[in-house]
Structures are given as C-alpha cells and as structure tokens.
Amino acid sequence: MERVSVSSSNIASIGHDETTQTLEVEFLDSAVYEYYGVPEHVFQELLSASSVGRYFAQNVKNVYGFTRIG
C-alpha cells in the first residue's frame, strides 16, 4: 500500500485502501500497523487534521482492530 508522509511528532506516513477499508500507519520508530474497517472519510479527515497525532488518538486508536505488520 502506498503511504503519504504526514507532519506529526509520532506518525511518519499513512495510507488507505478504500476497497478493504484498511488504514496503514507508519510511526516514526518504523513500526507499521494496519487498522481494519476504517472508512475513507476517516482517512481523509486524518490527512487534513491540524494535529494528525491527536486525530489518530481520538478517532482511530482503540476504535478499530489492528495488526502490527512491521
């Protein structure tokens, strides 16, 4: 999955597959996680959030199931 770089103190890049509703998040420590069942609008809001980390913490983390893939 292609990811785009974001400006964040904790997150390096994010990507989304609309077909599978999978959000991929690469953290600055190089850990990569996939979050499942994430709608496209959540990805778009994450991309445009004034604080990517805050939006992620409030709207993705502990909301969607995930797996560490890297």
CNS distance restraints for C-alpha pairs under 8 A (distance, minus, plus):
assign (resid   1 and name CA) (resid  15 and name CA) 6.57 0.50 0.50
assign (resid   1 and name CA) (resid  16 and name CA) 7.32 0.50 0.50
assign (resid   1 and name CA) (resid  17 and name CA) 7.19 0.50 0.50
assign (resid   1 and name CA) (resid  24 and name CA) 7.67 0.50 0.50
assign (resid   2 and name CA) (resid  15 and name CA) 5.78 0.50 0.50
assign (resid   2 and name CA) (resid  16 and name CA) 7.81 0.50 0.50
assign (resid   3 and name CA) (resid  13 and name CA) 5.69 0.50 0.50
assign (resid   3 and name CA) (resid  14 and name CA) 4.84 0.50 0.50
assign (resid   3 and name CA) (resid  15 and name CA) 4.04 0.50 0.50
assign (resid   3 and name CA) (resid  16 and name CA) 7.51 0.50 0.50
assign (resid   3 and name CA) (resid  24 and name CA) 7.45 0.50 0.50
assign (resid   4 and name CA) (resid  13 and name CA) 5.16 0.50 0.50
assign (resid   4 and name CA) (resid  14 and name CA) 5.49 0.50 0.50
assign (resid   4 and name CA) (resid  15 and name CA) 6.21 0.50 0.50
assign (resid   5 and name CA) (resid  12 and name CA) 5.75 0.50 0.50
assign (resid   5 and name CA) (resid  13 and name CA) 4.12 0.50 0.50
assign (resid   5 and name CA) (resid  14 and name CA) 6.63 0.50 0.50
assign (resid   6 and name CA) (resid  11 and name CA) 6.97 0.50 0.50
assign (resid   6 and name CA) (resid  12 and name CA) 5.85 0.50 0.50
assign (resid   6 and name CA) (resid  13 and name CA) 5.30 0.50 0.50
assign (resid   6 and name CA) (resid  14 and name CA) 7.19 0.50 0.50
assign (resid   6 and name CA) (resid  47 and name CA) 7.35 0.50 0.50
assign (resid   6 and name CA) (resid  52 and name CA) 7.55 0.50 0.50
assign (resid   7 and name CA) (resid  11 and name CA) 7.51 0.50 0.50
assign (resid   7 and name CA) (resid  12 and name CA) 7.23 0.50 0.50
assign (resid   7 and name CA) (resid  52 and name CA) 7.29 0.50 0.50
assign (resid   8 and name CA) (resid  12 and name CA) 6.77 0.50 0.50
assign (resid   8 and name CA) (resid  51 and name CA) 7.14 0.50 0.50
assign (resid   8 and name CA) (resid  52 and name CA) 6.03 0.50 0.50
assign (resid   8 and name CA) (resid  53 and name CA) 6.18 0.50 0.50
assign (resid   9 and name CA) (resid  28 and name CA) 7.79 0.50 0.50
assign (resid   9 and name CA) (resid  53 and name CA) 7.30 0.50 0.50
assign (resid  10 and name CA) (resid  27 and name CA) 5.87 0.50 0.50
assign (resid  10 and name CA) (resid  28 and name CA) 5.58 0.50 0.50
assign (resid  10 and name CA) (resid  53 and name CA) 6.50 0.50 0.50
assign (resid  11 and name CA) (resid  25 and name CA) 7.18 0.50 0.50
assign (resid  11 and name CA) (resid  26 and name CA) 6.08 0.50 0.50
assign (resid  11 and name CA) (resid  27 and name CA) 4.23 0.50 0.50
assign (resid  11 and name CA) (resid  28 and name CA) 5.42 0.50 0.50
assign (resid  11 and name CA) (resid  52 and name CA) 7.68 0.50 0.50
assign (resid  11 and name CA) (resid  53 and name CA) 6.74 0.50 0.50
assign (resid  12 and name CA) (resid  25 and name CA) 7.76 0.50 0.50
assign (resid  12 and name CA) (resid  26 and name CA) 5.49 0.50 0.50
assign (resid  12 and name CA) (resid  27 and name CA) 5.09 0.50 0.50
assign (resid  12 and name CA) (resid  28 and name CA) 5.07 0.50 0.50
assign (resid  13 and name CA) (resid  25 and name CA) 6.03 0.50 0.50
assign (resid  13 and name CA) (resid  26 and name CA) 5.18 0.50 0.50
assign (resid  13 and name CA) (resid  27 and name CA) 7.02 0.50 0.50
assign (resid  14 and name CA) (resid  23 and name CA) 7.15 0.50 0.50
assign (resid  14 and name CA) (resid  24 and name CA) 5.52 0.50 0.50
assign (resid  14 and name CA) (resid  25 and name CA) 4.59 0.50 0.50
assign (resid  14 and name CA) (resid  26 and name CA) 6.23 0.50 0.50
assign (resid  15 and name CA) (resid  23 and name CA) 5.78 0.50 0.50
assign (resid  15 and name CA) (resid  24 and name CA) 5.03 0.50 0.50
assign (resid  15 and name CA) (resid  25 and name CA) 6.66 0.50 0.50
assign (resid  15 and name CA) (resid  43 and name CA) 7.87 0.50 0.50
assign (resid  16 and name CA) (resid  21 and name CA) 6.90 0.50 0.50
assign (resid  16 and name CA) (resid  22 and name CA) 5.62 0.50 0.50
assign (resid  16 and name CA) (resid  23 and name CA) 4.48 0.50 0.50
assign (resid  16 and name CA) (resid  24 and name CA) 6.09 0.50 0.50
assign (resid  16 and name CA) (resid  40 and name CA) 7.42 0.50 0.50
assign (resid  16 and name CA) (resid  43 and name CA) 6.67 0.50 0.50
assign (resid  17 and name CA) (resid  21 and name CA) 5.47 0.50 0.50
assign (resid  17 and name CA) (resid  22 and name CA) 5.23 0.50 0.50
assign (resid  17 and name CA) (resid  23 and name CA) 6.61 0.50 0.50
assign (resid  18 and name CA) (resid  22 and name CA) 6.93 0.50 0.50
assign (resid  18 and name CA) (resid  39 and name CA) 7.23 0.50 0.50
assign (resid  18 and name CA) (resid  40 and name CA) 5.97 0.50 0.50
assign (resid  20 and name CA) (resid  36 and name CA) 7.90 0.50 0.50
assign (resid  20 and name CA) (resid  37 and name CA) 7.41 0.50 0.50
assign (resid  21 and name CA) (resid  36 and name CA) 6.21 0.50 0.50
assign (resid  21 and name CA) (resid  37 and name CA) 4.96 0.50 0.50
assign (resid  21 and name CA) (resid  38 and name CA) 4.99 0.50 0.50
assign (resid  21 and name CA) (resid  39 and name CA) 5.67 0.50 0.50
assign (resid  21 and name CA) (resid  40 and name CA) 7.00 0.50 0.50
assign (resid  22 and name CA) (resid  34 and name CA) 6.38 0.50 0.50
assign (resid  22 and name CA) (resid  35 and name CA) 5.64 0.50 0.50
assign (resid  22 and name CA) (resid  36 and name CA) 4.82 0.50 0.50
assign (resid  22 and name CA) (resid  37 and name CA) 6.12 0.50 0.50
assign (resid  22 and name CA) (resid  38 and name CA) 5.86 0.50 0.50
assign (resid  23 and name CA) (resid  34 and name CA) 5.55 0.50 0.50
assign (resid  23 and name CA) (resid  35 and name CA) 5.00 0.50 0.50
assign (resid  23 and name CA) (resid  36 and name CA) 6.55 0.50 0.50
assign (resid  23 and name CA) (resid  38 and name CA) 6.20 0.50 0.50
assign (resid  23 and name CA) (resid  43 and name CA) 7.21 0.50 0.50
assign (resid  24 and name CA) (resid  32 and name CA) 6.98 0.50 0.50
assign (resid  24 and name CA) (resid  33 and name CA) 5.70 0.50 0.50
assign (resid  24 and name CA) (resid  34 and name CA) 4.47 0.50 0.50
assign (resid  24 and name CA) (resid  35 and name CA) 6.35 0.50 0.50
assign (resid  25 and name CA) (resid  32 and name CA) 5.59 0.50 0.50
assign (resid  25 and name CA) (resid  33 and name CA) 5.30 0.50 0.50
assign (resid  25 and name CA) (resid  34 and name CA) 6.41 0.50 0.50
assign (resid  25 and name CA) (resid  35 and name CA) 7.96 0.50 0.50
assign (resid  26 and name CA) (resid  30 and name CA) 6.11 0.50 0.50
assign (resid  26 and name CA) (resid  31 and name CA) 5.79 0.50 0.50
assign (resid  26 and name CA) (resid  32 and name CA) 4.35 0.50 0.50
assign (resid  26 and name CA) (resid  33 and name CA) 6.55 0.50 0.50
assign (resid  27 and name CA) (resid  31 and name CA) 5.41 0.50 0.50
assign (resid  27 and name CA) (resid  32 and name CA) 6.32 0.50 0.50
assign (resid  30 and name CA) (resid  70 and name CA) 7.55 0.50 0.50
assign (resid  31 and name CA) (resid  68 and name CA) 7.37 0.50 0.50
assign (resid  31 and name CA) (resid  69 and name CA) 7.79 0.50 0.50
assign (resid  31 and name CA) (resid  70 and name CA) 5.38 0.50 0.50
assign (resid  32 and name CA) (resid  68 and name CA) 5.93 0.50 0.50
assign (resid  32 and name CA) (resid  69 and name CA) 5.63 0.50 0.50
assign (resid  32 and name CA) (resid  70 and name CA) 4.74 0.50 0.50
assign (resid  33 and name CA) (resid  66 and name CA) 6.59 0.50 0.50
assign (resid  33 and name CA) (resid  67 and name CA) 5.62 0.50 0.50
assign (resid  33 and name CA) (resid  68 and name CA) 4.31 0.50 0.50
assign (resid  33 and name CA) (resid  69 and name CA) 5.55 0.50 0.50
assign (resid  33 and name CA) (resid  70 and name CA) 6.95 0.50 0.50
assign (resid  34 and name CA) (resid  66 and name CA) 5.35 0.50 0.50
assign (resid  34 and name CA) (resid  67 and name CA) 5.41 0.50 0.50
assign (resid  34 and name CA) (resid  68 and name CA) 6.40 0.50 0.50
assign (resid  34 and name CA) (resid  69 and name CA) 6.90 0.50 0.50
assign (resid  35 and name CA) (resid  60 and name CA) 7.89 0.50 0.50
assign (resid  35 and name CA) (resid  64 and name CA) 5.91 0.50 0.50
assign (resid  35 and name CA) (resid  65 and name CA) 5.63 0.50 0.50
assign (resid  35 and name CA) (resid  66 and name CA) 4.25 0.50 0.50
assign (resid  35 and name CA) (resid  67 and name CA) 6.76 0.50 0.50
assign (resid  36 and name CA) (resid  64 and name CA) 5.99 0.50 0.50
assign (resid  36 and name CA) (resid  65 and name CA) 5.52 0.50 0.50
assign (resid  36 and name CA) (resid  66 and name CA) 6.02 0.50 0.50
assign (resid  37 and name CA) (resid  64 and name CA) 6.73 0.50 0.50
assign (resid  37 and name CA) (resid  65 and name CA) 7.73 0.50 0.50
assign (resid  38 and name CA) (resid  42 and name CA) 6.58 0.50 0.50
assign (resid  38 and name CA) (resid  43 and name CA) 7.35 0.50 0.50
assign (resid  38 and name CA) (resid  64 and name CA) 7.04 0.50 0.50
assign (resid  39 and name CA) (resid  43 and name CA) 6.83 0.50 0.50
assign (resid  40 and name CA) (resid  44 and name CA) 6.28 0.50 0.50
assign (resid  41 and name CA) (resid  45 and name CA) 6.04 0.50 0.50
assign (resid  42 and name CA) (resid  46 and name CA) 6.04 0.50 0.50
assign (resid  42 and name CA) (resid  59 and name CA) 7.88 0.50 0.50
assign (resid  43 and name CA) (resid  47 and name CA) 6.19 0.50 0.50
assign (resid  44 and name CA) (resid  48 and name CA) 6.31 0.50 0.50
assign (resid  45 and name CA) (resid  49 and name CA) 5.80 0.50 0.50
assign (resid  46 and name CA) (resid  52 and name CA) 5.83 0.50 0.50
assign (resid  46 and name CA) (resid  55 and name CA) 6.15 0.50 0.50
assign (resid  46 and name CA) (resid  56 and name CA) 6.73 0.50 0.50
assign (resid  47 and name CA) (resid  52 and name CA) 6.94 0.50 0.50
assign (resid  48 and name CA) (resid  52 and name CA) 7.72 0.50 0.50
assign (resid  49 and name CA) (resid  55 and name CA) 6.55 0.50 0.50
assign (resid  51 and name CA) (resid  55 and name CA) 6.20 0.50 0.50
assign (resid  52 and name CA) (resid  56 and name CA) 6.02 0.50 0.50
assign (resid  53 and name CA) (resid  57 and name CA) 6.11 0.50 0.50
assign (resid  54 and name CA) (resid  58 and name CA) 6.16 0.50 0.50
assign (resid  55 and name CA) (resid  59 and name CA) 5.75 0.50 0.50
assign (resid  55 and name CA) (resid  60 and name CA) 7.55 0.50 0.50
assign (resid  56 and name CA) (resid  60 and name CA) 5.02 0.50 0.50
assign (resid  56 and name CA) (resid  61 and name CA) 6.09 0.50 0.50
assign (resid  57 and name CA) (resid  61 and name CA) 5.09 0.50 0.50
assign (resid  57 and name CA) (resid  62 and name CA) 7.87 0.50 0.50
assign (resid  59 and name CA) (resid  63 and name CA) 6.57 0.50 0.50
assign (resid  60 and name CA) (resid  64 and name CA) 5.96 0.50 0.50
